[in-house]
Amino acid sequence: MGGSGWAETGPYQKDLGAAFRLAQAQELAKDDHGFPGQSIRELWRDEDWQEYILTGGTGTVLDFYALIDAEADDDVAMMRPLTVDEVRSWAPNGRPTRAQWEDALPQLLTPVGRGTGRCTVLYRADEPAEIAYWGCTAD
């Protein structure tokens, strides 16, 4: 298989790590993907979950173990925020709106490798409003 691109948004928090964990908790509450009663940390300790993610995945923020630094190299099962320069390449003012993100999404998904994800803050009325997440399944 070739991996599948996906995109979603989650609630904004100033701490991107906290926002990411909240988005994961909300997603897991909607669908446990057949792994009931486990937290995201517990799931990532489960070899069956790891195999599930690496052979298909959920196409959501649940496919990622952790949020890494924007300057870090890509690694499987890691979500990486965009750098300032990456954001400015499609949102010149550095404060992308949801509409700008949706318009740029085809180009944003292209460089994302299998099993990796990206995120950035989206703005409404020049204020942070939500977090955009997107990536490619590992399969």
Steps between C-alpha positions, in 0.01 A plus 500: 500500500606860468378679810196723512496872564263640759429832672303622802489784748500503876459747784756774551718521806809719532704190587504299174587181689196541723281578197631187326427279804150652527433434131614140549277455806200639313567278199543192718171578678326504159652172379725258687563299181434173680739572788255591780589642838855610425662842506715612208812426707376150576414445135850588387641240743275237341675309218164429335428876487842570352442239231153643435645849450794387286285282272209737446447744780206718588562798271483725807720647772491158666758379248770698682685425818629849574530860385860582412681831454434696179870482412528123556543248221197295408455170676226240470205553736608855586297817444709807413386864508584703193787745526431871457650486149283201406188687612600818318545306175119478471381757756730801450388684813584195714147478641320249280123481497304181455416605143869553418586162653224322308618664175864404570423148622573322169851650493546444876418129474743437213827512698365311801646151505329184616437488870579867556283798582499877517309763693466875525287758677210644300369851563160666492476882521880501555466292819605134543184290454588135436780263408518338157640146483577300187710207399537173318425154634796264532364218281 
